[in-house]
Amino acid sequence: MMYERRIVASLQDIKALIFQCNQCKSRTAMSPDDWTFVPKQCPNGHHWAINTGKIFESGFMPEAFLASLRNLRDPAYEQSGFKIFLEFEDAK
């Protein structure tokens, strides 16, 4: 028998967005409610390329979210200098 475990969460379940530097692995965390911009550098001063050249404009936010998610999963995004992680509460 095969056992598979999955975690399903809503966008409201996201507790923090975490930006991790590719060079030094330092992290910056912020609440999604307070998030208004992507940091331009890590806490240790390593520069992050924010504009990857991909722009998606849509009046329908779910489409814009899905397009952004797809773009962030693109290997070209790895050139930005950071990774994005989502933090959730531990499901007990």
Jmol script that loads the backbone (N, CA, C; Angstrom):
load data "model"
ATOM      1  N   MET A   1       0.828  -1.161   0.000  1.00  0.00           N
ATOM      2  CA  MET A   1       0.000   0.000   0.000  1.00  0.00           C
ATOM      3  C   MET A   1       0.889   1.247   0.000  1.00  0.00           C
ATOM      4  N   MET A   2       0.509   2.219  -0.811  1.00  0.00           N
ATOM      5  CA  MET A   2       1.246   3.468  -0.886  1.00  0.00           C
ATOM      6  C   MET A   2       0.572   4.509   0.009  1.00  0.00           C
ATOM      7  N   TYR A   3       1.374   5.236   0.777  1.00  0.00           N
ATOM      8  CA  TYR A   3       0.852   6.269   1.649  1.00  0.00           C
ATOM      9  C   TYR A   3       1.382   7.614   1.157  1.00  0.00           C
ATOM     10  N   GLU A   4       0.498   8.575   1.028  1.00  0.00           N
ATOM     11  CA  GLU A   4       0.878   9.891   0.548  1.00  0.00           C
ATOM     12  C   GLU A   4       0.308  10.937   1.488  1.00  0.00           C
ATOM     13  N   ARG A   5       1.135  11.900   1.863  1.00  0.00           N
ATOM     14  CA  ARG A   5       0.676  12.982   2.750  1.00  0.00           C
ATOM     15  C   ARG A   5       0.738  14.293   1.998  1.00  0.00           C
ATOM     16  N   ARG A   6      -0.324  15.067   2.083  1.00  0.00           N
ATOM     17  CA  ARG A   6      -0.385  16.366   1.423  1.00  0.00           C
ATOM     18  C   ARG A   6      -0.874  17.405   2.414  1.00  0.00           C
ATOM     19  N   ILE A   7      -0.464  18.615   2.184  1.00  0.00           N
ATOM     20  CA  ILE A   7      -0.930  19.736   2.989  1.00  0.00           C
ATOM     21  C   ILE A   7      -1.672  20.682   2.055  1.00  0.00           C
ATOM     22  N   VAL A   8      -2.878  21.019   2.414  1.00  0.00           N
ATOM     23  CA  VAL A   8      -3.682  21.953   1.636  1.00  0.00           C
ATOM     24  C   VAL A   8      -3.935  23.166   2.519  1.00  0.00           C
ATOM     25  N   ALA A   9      -3.659  24.345   1.993  1.00  0.00           N
ATOM     26  CA  ALA A   9      -3.827  25.566   2.772  1.00  0.00           C
ATOM     27  C   ALA A   9      -4.422  26.656   1.885  1.00  0.00           C
ATOM     28  N   SER A  10      -5.134  27.555   2.510  1.00  0.00           N
ATOM     29  CA  SER A  10      -5.675  28.697   1.769  1.00  0.00           C
ATOM     30  C   SER A  10      -4.674  29.846   1.835  1.00  0.00           C
ATOM     31  N   LEU A  11      -4.873  30.860   1.033  1.00  0.00           N
ATOM     32  CA  LEU A  11      -3.983  32.017   1.059  1.00  0.00           C
ATOM     33  C   LEU A  11      -4.048  32.725   2.411  1.00  0.00           C
ATOM     34  N   GLN A  12      -5.189  32.651   3.092  1.00  0.00           N
ATOM     35  CA  GLN A  12      -5.323  33.266   4.416  1.00  0.00           C
ATOM     36  C   GLN A  12      -4.499  32.524   5.466  1.00  0.00           C
ATOM     37  N   ASP A  13      -4.099  31.285   5.183  1.00  0.00           N
ATOM     38  CA  ASP A  13      -3.293  30.503   6.118  1.00  0.00           C
ATOM     39  C   ASP A  13      -1.814  30.877   6.091  1.00  0.00           C
ATOM     40  N   ILE A  14      -1.397  31.675   5.126  1.00  0.00           N
ATOM     41  CA  ILE A  14       0.015  32.073   5.042  1.00  0.00           C
ATOM     42  C   ILE A  14       0.316  33.033   6.186  1.00  0.00           C
ATOM     43  N   LYS A  15       1.254  32.659   7.038  1.00  0.00           N
ATOM     44  CA  LYS A  15       1.636  33.484   8.187  1.00  0.00           C
ATOM     45  C   LYS A  15       2.764  34.452   7.844  1.00  0.00           C
ATOM     46  N   ALA A  16       3.651  34.054   6.937  1.00  0.00           N
ATOM     47  CA  ALA A  16       4.771  34.922   6.581  1.00  0.00           C
ATOM     48  C   ALA A  16       5.292  34.576   5.198  1.00  0.00           C
ATOM     49  N   LEU A  17       5.831  35.588   4.519  1.00  0.00           N
ATOM     50  CA  LEU A  17       6.605  35.411   3.293  1.00  0.00           C
ATOM     51  C   LEU A  17       8.062  35.513   3.718  1.00  0.00           C
ATOM     52  N   ILE A  18       8.861  34.554   3.289  1.00  0.00           N
ATOM     53  CA  ILE A  18      10.268  34.533   3.678  1.00  0.00           C
ATOM     54  C   ILE A  18      11.111  34.640   2.424  1.00  0.00           C
ATOM     55  N   PHE A  19      12.015  35.606   2.416  1.00  0.00           N
ATOM     56  CA  PHE A  19      12.949  35.796   1.311  1.00  0.00           C
ATOM     57  C   PHE A  19      14.316  35.326   1.783  1.00  0.00           C
ATOM     58  N   GLN A  20      14.887  34.338   1.074  1.00  0.00           N
ATOM     59  CA  GLN A  20      16.187  33.787   1.471  1.00  0.00           C
ATOM     60  C   GLN A  20      17.227  34.109   0.408  1.00  0.00           C
ATOM     61  N   CYS A  21      18.347  34.672   0.840  1.00  0.00           N
ATOM     62  CA  CYS A  21      19.440  35.029  -0.059  1.00  0.00           C
ATOM     63  C   CYS A  21      20.107  33.768  -0.609  1.00  0.00           C
ATOM     64  N   ASN A  22      20.339  33.740  -1.907  1.00  0.00           N
ATOM     65  CA  ASN A  22      21.023  32.599  -2.526  1.00  0.00           C
ATOM     66  C   ASN A  22      22.496  32.533  -2.138  1.00  0.00           C
ATOM     67  N   GLN A  23      23.117  33.686  -1.808  1.00  0.00           N
ATOM     68  CA  GLN A  23      24.542  33.700  -1.499  1.00  0.00           C
ATOM     69  C   GLN A  23      24.838  33.310  -0.052  1.00  0.00           C
ATOM     70  N   CYS A  24      24.194  33.988   0.892  1.00  0.00           N
ATOM     71  CA  CYS A  24      24.552  33.761   2.303  1.00  0.00           C
ATOM     72  C   CYS A  24      23.485  33.003   3.089  1.00  0.00           C
ATOM     73  N   LYS A  25      22.351  32.731   2.454  1.00  0.00           N
ATOM     74  CA  LYS A  25      21.235  31.986   3.064  1.00  0.00           C
ATOM     75  C   LYS A  25      20.536  32.743   4.200  1.00  0.00           C
ATOM     76  N   SER A  26      20.840  34.045   4.378  1.00  0.00           N
ATOM     77  CA  SER A  26      20.109  34.813   5.394  1.00  0.00           C
ATOM     78  C   SER A  26      18.676  35.006   4.927  1.00  0.00           C
ATOM     79  N   ARG A  27      17.783  35.222   5.898  1.00  0.00           N
ATOM     80  CA  ARG A  27      16.362  35.309   5.579  1.00  0.00           C
ATOM     81  C   ARG A  27      15.750  36.593   6.123  1.00  0.00           C
ATOM     82  N   THR A  28      14.769  37.078   5.383  1.00  0.00           N
ATOM     83  CA  THR A  28      13.945  38.200   5.804  1.00  0.00           C
ATOM     84  C   THR A  28      12.510  37.724   5.739  1.00  0.00           C
ATOM     85  N   ALA A  29      11.770  37.881   6.848  1.00  0.00           N
ATOM     86  CA  ALA A  29      10.375  37.434   6.898  1.00  0.00           C
ATOM     87  C   ALA A  29       9.464  38.623   7.139  1.00  0.00           C
ATOM     88  N   MET A  30       8.288  38.582   6.502  1.00  0.00           N
ATOM     89  CA  MET A  30       7.291  39.616   6.732  1.00  0.00           C
ATOM     90  C   MET A  30       5.896  39.043   6.592  1.00  0.00           C
ATOM     91  N   SER A  31       4.974  39.641   7.295  1.00  0.00           N
ATOM     92  CA  SER A  31       3.581  39.223   7.239  1.00  0.00           C
ATOM     93  C   SER A  31       2.986  39.581   5.881  1.00  0.00           C
ATOM     94  N   PRO A  32       2.152  38.711   5.296  1.00  0.00           N
ATOM     95  CA  PRO A  32       1.517  39.053   4.024  1.00  0.00           C
ATOM     96  C   PRO A  32       0.652  40.311   4.130  1.00  0.00           C
ATOM     97  N   ASP A  33       0.126  40.598   5.305  1.00  0.00           N
ATOM     98  CA  ASP A  33      -0.701  41.795   5.486  1.00  0.00           C
ATOM     99  C   ASP A  33       0.127  43.073   5.451  1.00  0.00           C
ATOM    100  N   ASP A  34       1.405  42.969   5.813  1.00  0.00           N
ATOM    101  CA  ASP A  34       2.290  44.128   5.834  1.00  0.00           C
ATOM    102  C   ASP A  34       3.166  44.228   4.592  1.00  0.00           C
ATOM    103  N   TRP A  35       3.148  43.214   3.765  1.00  0.00           N
ATOM    104  CA  TRP A  35       4.043  43.144   2.618  1.00  0.00           C
ATOM    105  C   TRP A  35       3.598  44.082   1.510  1.00  0.00           C
ATOM    106  N   THR A  36       4.469  44.993   1.121  1.00  0.00           N
ATOM    107  CA  THR A  36       4.163  45.911   0.026  1.00  0.00           C
ATOM    108  C   THR A  36       5.252  45.924  -1.038  1.00  0.00           C
ATOM    109  N   PHE A  37       6.402  45.311  -0.764  1.00  0.00           N
ATOM    110  CA  PHE A  37       7.507  45.324  -1.716  1.00  0.00           C
ATOM    111  C   PHE A  37       8.432  44.142  -1.464  1.00  0.00           C
ATOM    112  N   VAL A  38       9.224  43.795  -2.460  1.00  0.00           N
ATOM    113  CA  VAL A  38      10.263  42.779  -2.312  1.00  0.00           C
ATOM    114  C   VAL A  38      11.541  43.517  -1.898  1.00  0.00           C
ATOM    115  N   PRO A  39      12.212  43.069  -0.845  1.00  0.00           N
ATOM    116  CA  PRO A  39      13.447  43.741  -0.434  1.00  0.00           C
ATOM    117  C   PRO A  39      14.465  43.765  -1.577  1.00  0.00           C
ATOM    118  N   LYS A  40      15.227  44.839  -1.673  1.00  0.00           N
ATOM    119  CA  LYS A  40      16.210  44.984  -2.749  1.00  0.00           C
ATOM    120  C   LYS A  40      17.532  44.299  -2.441  1.00  0.00           C
ATOM    121  N   GLN A  41      17.700  43.898  -1.168  1.00  0.00           N
ATOM    122  CA  GLN A  41      18.914  43.185  -0.773  1.00  0.00           C
ATOM    123  C   GLN A  41      18.641  42.388   0.485  1.00  0.00           C
ATOM    124  N   CYS A  42      19.531  41.447   0.772  1.00  0.00           N
ATOM    125  CA  CYS A  42      19.392  40.635   1.979  1.00  0.00           C
ATOM    126  C   CYS A  42      19.905  41.432   3.172  1.00  0.00           C
ATOM    127  N   PRO A  43      19.695  40.939   4.400  1.00  0.00           N
ATOM    128  CA  PRO A  43      20.190  41.660   5.579  1.00  0.00           C
ATOM    129  C   PRO A  43      21.709  41.864   5.577  1.00  0.00           C
ATOM    130  N   ASN A  44      22.440  41.037   4.830  1.00  0.00           N
ATOM    131  CA  ASN A  44      23.901  41.179   4.750  1.00  0.00           C
ATOM    132  C   ASN A  44      24.358  42.016   3.573  1.00  0.00           C
ATOM    133  N   GLY A  45      23.414  42.607   2.822  1.00  0.00           N
ATOM    134  CA  GLY A  45      23.766  43.539   1.755  1.00  0.00           C
ATOM    135  C   GLY A  45      23.920  42.955   0.357  1.00  0.00           C
ATOM    136  N   HIS A  46      23.640  41.669   0.157  1.00  0.00           N
ATOM    137  CA  HIS A  46      23.731  41.102  -1.189  1.00  0.00           C
ATOM    138  C   HIS A  46      22.566  41.608  -2.034  1.00  0.00           C
ATOM    139  N   HIS A  47      22.874  42.138  -3.205  1.00  0.00           N
ATOM    140  CA  HIS A  47      21.872  42.738  -4.091  1.00  0.00           C
ATOM    141  C   HIS A  47      20.966  41.677  -4.697  1.00  0.00           C
ATOM    142  N   TRP A  48      19.664  41.984  -4.743  1.00  0.00           N
ATOM    143  CA  TRP A  48      18.688  41.102  -5.383  1.00  0.00           C
ATOM    144  C   TRP A  48      18.102  41.801  -6.594  1.00  0.00           C
ATOM    145  N   ALA A  49      18.046  41.095  -7.727  1.00  0.00           N
ATOM    146  CA  ALA A  49      17.463  41.635  -8.957  1.00  0.00           C
ATOM    147  C   ALA A  49      15.955  41.437  -8.883  1.00  0.00           C
ATOM    148  N   ILE A  50      15.226  42.495  -8.655  1.00  0.00           N
ATOM    149  CA  ILE A  50      13.785  42.408  -8.470  1.00  0.00           C
ATOM    150  C   ILE A  50      13.057  42.260  -9.789  1.00  0.00           C
ATOM    151  N   ASN A  51      13.452  42.996 -10.802  1.00  0.00           N
ATOM    152  CA  ASN A  51      12.753  42.967 -12.083  1.00  0.00           C
ATOM    153  C   ASN A  51      13.360  41.897 -12.978  1.00  0.00           C
ATOM    154  N   THR A  52      12.605  40.820 -13.210  1.00  0.00           N
ATOM    155  CA  THR A  52      13.083  39.750 -14.091  1.00  0.00           C
ATOM    156  C   THR A  52      12.586  39.945 -15.516  1.00  0.00           C
ATOM    157  N   GLY A  53      11.909  41.062 -15.787  1.00  0.00           N
ATOM    158  CA  GLY A  53      11.446  41.356 -17.139  1.00  0.00           C
ATOM    159  C   GLY A  53      10.084  40.781 -17.460  1.00  0.00           C
ATOM    160  N   LYS A  54       9.495  40.029 -16.551  1.00  0.00           N
ATOM    161  CA  LYS A  54       8.191  39.431 -16.818  1.00  0.00           C
ATOM    162  C   LYS A  54       7.110  40.269 -16.154  1.00  0.00           C
ATOM    163  N   ILE A  55       6.228  40.793 -16.950  1.00  0.00           N
ATOM    164  CA  ILE A  55       5.145  41.622 -16.437  1.00  0.00           C
ATOM    165  C   ILE A  55       3.826  41.008 -16.872  1.00  0.00           C
ATOM    166  N   PHE A  56       2.893  40.920 -15.954  1.00  0.00           N
ATOM    167  CA  PHE A  56       1.575  40.380 -16.263  1.00  0.00           C
ATOM    168  C   PHE A  56       0.539  41.371 -15.777  1.00  0.00           C
ATOM    169  N   GLU A  57      -0.289  41.838 -16.677  1.00  0.00           N
ATOM    170  CA  GLU A  57      -1.337  42.774 -16.298  1.00  0.00           C
ATOM    171  C   GLU A  57      -2.683  42.128 -16.540  1.00  0.00           C
ATOM    172  N   SER A  58      -3.509  42.160 -15.524  1.00  0.00           N
ATOM    173  CA  SER A  58      -4.838  41.594 -15.645  1.00  0.00           C
ATOM    174  C   SER A  58      -5.740  42.274 -14.638  1.00  0.00           C
ATOM    175  N   GLY A  59      -6.982  42.478 -15.006  1.00  0.00           N
ATOM    176  CA  GLY A  59      -7.933  43.030 -14.077  1.00  0.00           C
ATOM    177  C   GLY A  59      -8.487  41.961 -13.153  1.00  0.00           C
ATOM    178  N   PHE A  60      -8.174  40.705 -13.408  1.00  0.00           N
ATOM    179  CA  PHE A  60      -8.700  39.594 -12.636  1.00  0.00           C
ATOM    180  C   PHE A  60      -7.584  39.059 -11.745  1.00  0.00           C
ATOM    181  N   MET A  61      -7.627  39.338 -10.459  1.00  0.00           N
ATOM    182  CA  MET A  61      -6.514  39.020  -9.562  1.00  0.00           C
ATOM    183  C   MET A  61      -6.159  37.546  -9.498  1.00  0.00           C
ATOM    184  N   PRO A  62      -7.098  36.598  -9.488  1.00  0.00           N
ATOM    185  CA  PRO A  62      -6.665  35.192  -9.481  1.00  0.00           C
ATOM    186  C   PRO A  62      -5.806  34.830 -10.700  1.00  0.00           C
ATOM    187  N   GLU A  63      -6.115  35.376 -11.864  1.00  0.00           N
ATOM    188  CA  GLU A  63      -5.285  35.112 -13.045  1.00  0.00           C
ATOM    189  C   GLU A  63      -3.895  35.718 -12.861  1.00  0.00           C
ATOM    190  N   ALA A  64      -3.832  36.926 -12.324  1.00  0.00           N
ATOM    191  CA  ALA A  64      -2.540  37.572 -12.089  1.00  0.00           C
ATOM    192  C   ALA A  64      -1.721  36.772 -11.078  1.00  0.00           C
ATOM    193  N   PHE A  65      -2.374  36.269 -10.028  1.00  0.00           N
ATOM    194  CA  PHE A  65      -1.682  35.451  -9.031  1.00  0.00           C
ATOM    195  C   PHE A  65      -1.116  34.184  -9.660  1.00  0.00           C
ATOM    196  N   LEU A  66      -1.930  33.489 -10.454  1.00  0.00           N
ATOM    197  CA  LEU A  66      -1.467  32.249 -11.084  1.00  0.00           C
ATOM    198  C   LEU A  66      -0.332  32.517 -12.062  1.00  0.00           C
ATOM    199  N   ALA A  67      -0.427  33.598 -12.821  1.00  0.00           N
ATOM    200  CA  ALA A  67       0.648  33.945 -13.751  1.00  0.00           C
ATOM    201  C   ALA A  67       1.928  34.283 -12.992  1.00  0.00           C
ATOM    202  N   SER A  68       1.794  35.008 -11.887  1.00  0.00           N
ATOM    203  CA  SER A  68       2.967  35.344 -11.076  1.00  0.00           C
ATOM    204  C   SER A  68       3.594  34.090 -10.484  1.00  0.00           C
ATOM    205  N   LEU A  69       2.765  33.193  -9.986  1.00  0.00           N
ATOM    206  CA  LEU A  69       3.270  31.942  -9.434  1.00  0.00           C
ATOM    207  C   LEU A  69       4.008  31.137 -10.505  1.00  0.00           C
ATOM    208  N   ARG A  70       3.436  31.064 -11.685  1.00  0.00           N
ATOM    209  CA  ARG A  70       4.078  30.341 -12.789  1.00  0.00           C
ATOM    210  C   ARG A  70       5.416  30.998 -13.133  1.00  0.00           C
ATOM    211  N   ASN A  71       5.446  32.324 -13.194  1.00  0.00           N
ATOM    212  CA  ASN A  71       6.681  33.032 -13.521  1.00  0.00           C
ATOM    213  C   ASN A  71       7.751  32.814 -12.451  1.00  0.00           C
ATOM    214  N   LEU A  72       7.345  32.786 -11.178  1.00  0.00           N
ATOM    215  CA  LEU A  72       8.310  32.583 -10.106  1.00  0.00           C
ATOM    216  C   LEU A  72       8.871  31.163 -10.085  1.00  0.00           C
ATOM    217  N   ARG A  73       8.156  30.221 -10.683  1.00  0.00           N
ATOM    218  CA  ARG A  73       8.648  28.840 -10.771  1.00  0.00           C
ATOM    219  C   ARG A  73       9.559  28.633 -11.982  1.00  0.00           C
ATOM    220  N   ASP A  74       9.637  29.620 -12.852  1.00  0.00           N
ATOM    221  CA  ASP A  74      10.475  29.562 -14.046  1.00  0.00           C
ATOM    222  C   ASP A  74      11.952  29.550 -13.629  1.00  0.00           C
ATOM    223  N   PRO A  75      12.786  28.697 -14.230  1.00  0.00           N
ATOM    224  CA  PRO A  75      14.215  28.664 -13.873  1.00  0.00           C
ATOM    225  C   PRO A  75      14.917  30.019 -14.020  1.00  0.00           C
ATOM    226  N   ALA A  76      14.427  30.893 -14.890  1.00  0.00           N
ATOM    227  CA  ALA A  76      15.044  32.211 -15.054  1.00  0.00           C
ATOM    228  C   ALA A  76      14.942  33.031 -13.771  1.00  0.00           C
ATOM    229  N   TYR A  77      13.946  32.757 -12.945  1.00  0.00           N
ATOM    230  CA  TYR A  77      13.759  33.464 -11.682  1.00  0.00           C
ATOM    231  C   TYR A  77      14.931  33.222 -10.731  1.00  0.00           C
ATOM    232  N   GLU A  78      15.613  32.097 -10.860  1.00  0.00           N
ATOM    233  CA  GLU A  78      16.736  31.786  -9.981  1.00  0.00           C
ATOM    234  C   GLU A  78      17.861  32.811 -10.093  1.00  0.00           C
ATOM    235  N   GLN A  79      17.865  33.608 -11.149  1.00  0.00           N
ATOM    236  CA  GLN A  79      18.886  34.641 -11.327  1.00  0.00           C
ATOM    237  C   GLN A  79      18.623  35.863 -10.447  1.00  0.00           C
ATOM    238  N   SER A  80      17.494  35.899  -9.768  1.00  0.00           N
ATOM    239  CA  SER A  80      17.120  37.056  -8.960  1.00  0.00           C
ATOM    240  C   SER A  80      17.985  37.216  -7.713  1.00  0.00           C
ATOM    241  N   GLY A  81      18.591  36.146  -7.226  1.00  0.00           N
ATOM    242  CA  GLY A  81      19.440  36.214  -6.046  1.00  0.00           C
ATOM    243  C   GLY A  81      18.755  35.794  -4.760  1.00  0.00           C
ATOM    244  N   PHE A  82      17.472  35.456  -4.837  1.00  0.00           N
ATOM    245  CA  PHE A  82      16.754  35.039  -3.633  1.00  0.00           C
ATOM    246  C   PHE A  82      15.688  34.016  -3.976  1.00  0.00           C
ATOM    247  N   LYS A  83      15.213  33.327  -2.930  1.00  0.00           N
ATOM    248  CA  LYS A  83      14.108  32.380  -3.056  1.00  0.00           C
ATOM    249  C   LYS A  83      12.992  32.862  -2.147  1.00  0.00           C
ATOM    250  N   ILE A  84      11.765  32.512  -2.489  1.00  0.00           N
ATOM    251  CA  ILE A  84      10.626  32.866  -1.656  1.00  0.00           C
ATOM    252  C   ILE A  84      10.054  31.594  -1.038  1.00  0.00           C
ATOM    253  N   PHE A  85       9.832  31.639   0.275  1.00  0.00           N
ATOM    254  CA  PHE A  85       9.199  30.547   1.001  1.00  0.00           C
ATOM    255  C   PHE A  85       7.921  31.081   1.642  1.00  0.00           C
ATOM    256  N   LEU A  86       6.961  30.214   1.845  1.00  0.00           N
ATOM    257  CA  LEU A  86       5.731  30.555   2.538  1.00  0.00           C
ATOM    258  C   LEU A  86       5.723  29.837   3.881  1.00  0.00           C
ATOM    259  N   GLU A  87       5.389  30.558   4.926  1.00  0.00           N
ATOM    260  CA  GLU A  87       5.334  29.960   6.268  1.00  0.00           C
ATOM    261  C   GLU A  87       3.883  29.766   6.682  1.00  0.00           C
ATOM    262  N   PHE A  88       3.587  28.570   7.220  1.00  0.00           N
ATOM    263  CA  PHE A  88       2.260  28.231   7.702  1.00  0.00           C
ATOM    264  C   PHE A  88       2.377  27.767   9.143  1.00  0.00           C
ATOM    265  N   GLU A  89       1.279  27.835   9.886  1.00  0.00           N
ATOM    266  CA  GLU A  89       1.241  27.253  11.220  1.00  0.00           C
ATOM    267  C   GLU A  89       1.370  25.742  11.088  1.00  0.00           C
ATOM    268  N   ASP A  90       1.963  25.110  12.082  1.00  0.00           N
ATOM    269  CA  ASP A  90       2.080  23.664  12.087  1.00  0.00           C
ATOM    270  C   ASP A  90       0.704  23.053  12.332  1.00  0.00           C
ATOM    271  N   ALA A  91       0.258  22.211  11.401  1.00  0.00           N
ATOM    272  CA  ALA A  91      -1.040  21.536  11.551  1.00  0.00           C
ATOM    273  C   ALA A  91      -0.880  20.384  12.526  1.00  0.00           C
ATOM    274  N   LYS A  92      -1.549  20.482  13.644  1.00  0.00           N
ATOM    275  CA  LYS A  92      -1.381  19.448  14.679  1.00  0.00           C
ATOM    276  C   LYS A  92      -2.507  18.477  14.699  1.00  0.00           C
TER     277      LYS A  92
END
end "model"
wireframe off; spacefill off
backbone 0.3
color backbone group
